Amino acid sequence: MVLSNRGFLLVSLILALLASLAFLPGLPGSFILDDIRNIVENAGLHLRSLQPAAVLEATYSPQPGSTTRFVPMLTFALDHFRAGGLDPQTFKVTNLAIHALTTAALAWFFRELLLVVGVARSRAHWAALALALAWAVHPLQVSSVLYIVQRMQTLATMFIVLALWAYLRARVAQIEGRSGRTGWILTGLLWALAVGCKEDAALLPAYLLALELTVLRFRAADPGIARILQRGYLIATLLGAAAFVFLVVPHSWSWDAHAGRDFSSIERLLSQGRVLCLYLWQMLVPVPAHMPFFYDWLEPSRGLLTPWTTLPALLLLAALLASAWGLRHRRPLFAFGVLLFFAGHFVTSNVIPLELAFEHRNHLPLIGIVLAAGDLLALAAGRLRLQALPAATACVALLLALAGATLVRADAWSSGVSLAQASTRLAPTSVRAWNFLCVEWHGSGGGTKAGNPYLDKAIPACEKAAELAPHSVASLTNVLAFKTQQGTASRADWDRYLERLRRVPMTGENVYSMWAMTNMVRKGIPLDESGVLAVIDTICERVRFEPDDYAAIGVFILGHTTQPDRAYPHFARAVLTTPDPSFANGLIDYLRREGHPEWADRLQASRRATH
């Protein structure tokens, strides 16, 4: 049966909404992890008025780690406004709506793609819907859809899919002898919106090149347009390669371990072979047990045979890429799908020192694998001469299995504690999973309120994280805080902490432990004063801070301890090392106002003598 455009639109929207039902068990969950600093603690997003100035300010409010993601920031602000505050369910409903819209748009893109390669119209309609639904209900999608902050990724994917569809429509028009101008304009506008969601949407030209190399082959009714396309893509490819080799690689490359990472550039590249194979395994064998959410347990590859799976993984990926290239004319959908998968990971699996693996990085590349797998299944069905009814039955069974796996996985997202428990079960050596469980138990019991009933559950989880991470003090910081809250912190606990602090590398995470402790004291957690001061002294002996950091340390000691004299050395470092005279003078004036004119006079004299 051939569907009209209106009928196809109606069916695609209905199926998109049905696909969203698989994620409903995860709606009651809370804000977690990066949601906190990006949304909960980002006061600029807390929109309370739809006045244009307020909306504009929220749209371009500070964004941790980026300054360009204005589209998702606007949607976060609007969610805050319509909920009247920070209601995680409201934010998650918007995520589901975005997922449903992307599913519907993907169905239209797939339909156009299938028609271009010559699939019969009736088959193309239903195959496109099935492929879009398979992508929508894949359990790997759960962490992208229900992790609120990943809206940055899902919105980018939505606009990229729409841009691919607009481009395909424009190119079909050119093949048929029409201009395709509207499609080209839409492609550019949608690309701009995608880049306004996440920076790696800049890879759209790579996706379009993959489409040209496999499905479209630079065809056009006008030979002049065909030549322009070929030359244009050649020039763009050369320019992109030059920018990568001469700008990105020199800026990102390190023969030694990157700051805050335990791998060098070459080790990261070797590791990504295993990571990409892990992603393919999760996509093709979509069992929730294969998807632990946390991947800090993944050890980097130190050589081609360390671990031994490194070389086989790289060879497997090379074979997959070679097969896609070799079959680009006979199986263009398979080839495009594989190339789209690799192109989608070009930034995150390259030399930029990002963390090794995250599930949300597969949100768009999964489209490619769904398309490639669907093409191979169609080929197998043809070789086996399956009739329409058995083939449709197998397809429905597969979709139901995917949806069932997604339901199971989404249920774990119904609360922070249940997600953390599932994560520690699936990745028992993940430090982050255990620390997440520790923090979630603490929060579930009321946080710092007196008589928190879950401290007995939070502390062992943090102890487990500390055991798994001997080169970190982050989990031990929580252990000290929660034991202090419980009234069981001992001198032995502080001695253990300080002993580890003296020998661990001074990574950003370990240095942050000092700031975490000072924040805890400010919030009323009565950490042992001598212990906190010992932590400050130890870290300051090992780390050189900026002048404003030294000033912040001095302000803390002056205002929150009974040993204010220990603040002076930090104020002195701030005043004597800053190149900014207004900062130094402001700090000196602060000390006078706080009742320490002798410190102010001494620092002023020292400043004059040295500057």
Order of alpha helices (4+ residues) and beta strands (2+ residues): alpha-alpha-alpha-alpha-alpha-alpha-alpha-alpha-alpha-alpha-alpha-alpha-alpha-alpha-alpha-alpha-alpha-alpha-alpha-alpha-alpha-alpha-alpha-alpha-alpha-alpha-alpha
